[in-house]
Amino acid sequence: MQMNYEETLAYLTNLTKFGINLGLERITELLRRLGNPHLAGESPAFVHIGGTNGKGSTAVMVARVLQAAGHRVGLFTSPHLHCYTERTRINGQPIPKEAVTELVGQMKPALEAMVAEGFEHPTEFEVWTALSLLYFYREQVDLAVLEVGLGGAIDSTNVVTPVVAAITNVSLDHLDYLGNTVAEIARVKAGIIKSGVPVVTASDDPVVLAELATVADRLQAPLIRVVPEVGGADPVTVSWTVANSSGLIDVQGRTGNYGWLQPPLAGAHQQVNLATAVAVLEVIREQGFPWETDQLKKGLVATVWPARQEWLGNVLLDGAHNVAGALSLAKTLREQYAGWRKVLVLGMLGDKEREAVVRILAPLAEHVIVTRPNSPRAGNWTALAAIVAAAGLAVTEIEDIGEAVATACSLADHWQAQTEKVMVVVTGSLYMVADARKWLLARETL
């Protein structure tokens, strides 16, 4: 009997019981039973983008530019904000719910047969990855831009051989799964480098660069670096220069100079993400998928990426879920909003570096409201409040996310009578930020 979408979604959600189970054996077997849509002659060309931070922003910019150039482009990102279908798009449009239902129905016999034959059941993320690859193949996209889910070597997206790979940067994150040092994590992320396939990185960490170069040399994969303010054509670097105050960047590529470009997303860290996207796009063009400078600019204008330093009224939303993300947000708050009174709404998962993030962000606010992400991984969410209080900062615990945001907005409104420069900053787990965003959007429609 055919499931409807709600039943299909419940089926997928139930797969979270298999947790995070890294490795390629299950998805490789599942894809084999589905006809290997990622290996077939008519399969799309793949663009594979990993890294600790910035990979989603870079992926969406690349996809939008290629779409503006007339290509049919798939985009795979995770997690979603409000609807599961956001994870898988073609030319910006989420996969239709009826397509999800149909594809899961097609995959269920293969999943059941795998388990019956003694294989471990694929995880939720593996099933959705396979579904997306099947969808992109069926819909005959020209290129599919895939954001790595976790790590690289053992992430389920690593079944593809792309025309270009990117590792935006590497810092400490997901320590339980990837390693305890930057070198160990870089080694895992370098697993997306394939033989002879160009790889782009914007990392400036010597330890990371050494790890990536070792793998790239062994696989004879050209390593292209994105570096600030070097200037001059260079066959292995893309450089960028920042305009004094406008936020524009001048990108000098390996194959062209694109003049002053406006990062489409907020935050100073989006400058390097844009330069990285250009570096990736240059390789894609060399692989036979043309685009022009005017299409680059048109695609950037069309780029949106919600909850990444996104403003809704006087609320700034940002899924800064790790130390690197918190540092980027702190830089924005210090440089662009110095002198503003800030209420911080913070909720983080239990497996994140919560104490470090609190140290970075909490001192920038006058009041911190700690809330609970809607996730089984929330753990002891009130521990955050204890960390804030121990630092001598004003803190309130409110478990319900909507109530937490409402309280922050009320406090900001009270301050508004004293100064115009008031803002609410909602950050931490993307799950929490998504729920806060949903609450804010509902409030605007009342």
KACOR-V691233 format. One record per pair of residues at least 6 apart in sequence whose ideal C-beta (glycine too) atoms are under 6 Angstrom apart, sorted by the first residue. I is the first residue (numbers start at 1). J is the second residue. If there is no record, write none. Layout:
i = [I;I]
j = [J;J]
//
This chain:
i = [2;3;5;5;8;8;8;15;15;16;18;18;21;22;23;26;26;26;27;27;27;27;29;30;30;31;33;34;34;37;37;37;38;38;43;44;44;44;44;45;45;46;46;46;47;47;47;48;48;48;48;49;49;49;49;49;50;50;50;50;50;51;51;51;52;52;52;52;52;53;53;54;54;55;55;56;56;57;57;57;58;58;58;58;59;59;60;60;61;61;62;62;62;62;63;63;63;64;64;64;65;65;65;66;66;67;67;68;68;68;69;69;71;71;71;72;72;73;73;74;74;74;74;75;75;76;76;76;77;77;78;78;79;80;80;81;81;81;82;85;85;86;88;88;90;90;95;103;103;115;125;125;126;129;129;136;146;148;148;149;150;151;151;152;152;152;152;153;153;158;161;163;164;164;164;165;165;165;165;166;166;167;167;168;168;169;169;170;170;170;170;170;171;173;176;178;178;179;182;183;183;186;186;187;190;190;190;193;193;193;193;193;195;196;197;198;198;198;199;199;199;200;200;200;201;202;202;202;213;216;224;224;225;226;226;226;226;227;227;228;229;230;231;235;238;238;238;239;240;240;240;241;242;248;248;249;249;250;251;251;251;251;253;253;254;255;258;263;263;263;264;264;265;265;266;267;267;267;268;269;285;307;307;307;307;309;310;312;314;315;316;316;317;317;317;318;318;319;319;320;320;320;321;321;323;323;326;326;326;330;330;333;339;340;340;341;341;341;342;342;342;343;343;343;343;343;344;344;344;345;345;345;345;345;346;346;347;347;347;347;347;347;348;348;348;349;349;349;350;350;351;354;355;358;358;362;362;362;367;368;368;368;369;369;369;369;370;370;370;371;371;371;372;372;372;373;373;373;374;374;375;382;385;385;388;389;398;398;401;401;401;402;405;405;408;409;412;412;415;416;426;426]
j = [105;101;97;101;100;101;104;124;127;124;121;123;123;154;154;120;122;126;126;130;156;159;119;122;130;130;110;110;134;133;134;137;133;160;137;136;141;143;144;143;163;144;160;162;145;162;164;146;162;165;192;55;58;59;147;166;148;152;167;189;192;167;168;169;169;170;171;173;324;324;325;168;273;147;168;77;147;265;273;305;168;273;276;277;145;147;303;305;277;303;145;277;280;281;73;75;145;299;302;303;281;296;299;73;143;73;91;295;298;299;291;295;142;143;289;141;142;91;143;90;136;141;144;89;145;88;132;146;87;147;87;149;430;86;87;306;307;434;438;94;95;94;95;132;139;141;135;131;134;121;149;156;156;156;157;144;157;155;157;155;174;178;188;188;189;191;192;188;191;192;194;287;198;280;283;192;193;197;199;200;280;189;201;202;276;202;203;185;186;189;203;208;324;322;351;185;188;185;207;207;211;208;211;211;211;212;215;199;215;216;219;221;219;220;221;222;224;283;216;221;223;224;279;280;212;226;272;276;223;223;236;279;237;238;275;276;279;237;239;240;241;239;239;254;253;275;279;252;249;251;275;250;249;260;262;261;271;260;258;261;275;278;278;282;282;282;293;270;271;274;300;303;305;308;309;309;328;332;331;328;291;317;319;433;437;318;317;440;423;424;423;425;426;433;437;329;427;430;433;326;329;427;429;430;353;356;357;360;361;360;361;364;421;421;423;366;415;422;365;423;425;367;408;411;412;424;365;368;425;369;404;405;408;426;370;428;371;372;373;428;429;432;354;428;429;373;377;429;377;379;377;384;387;387;388;368;388;393;394;388;393;395;396;398;404;408;384;385;397;398;401;404;378;381;399;429;431;432;431;435;431;397;395;397;395;395;404;407;432;435;436;439;436;439;424;424;422;424;422;422;433;436]
//
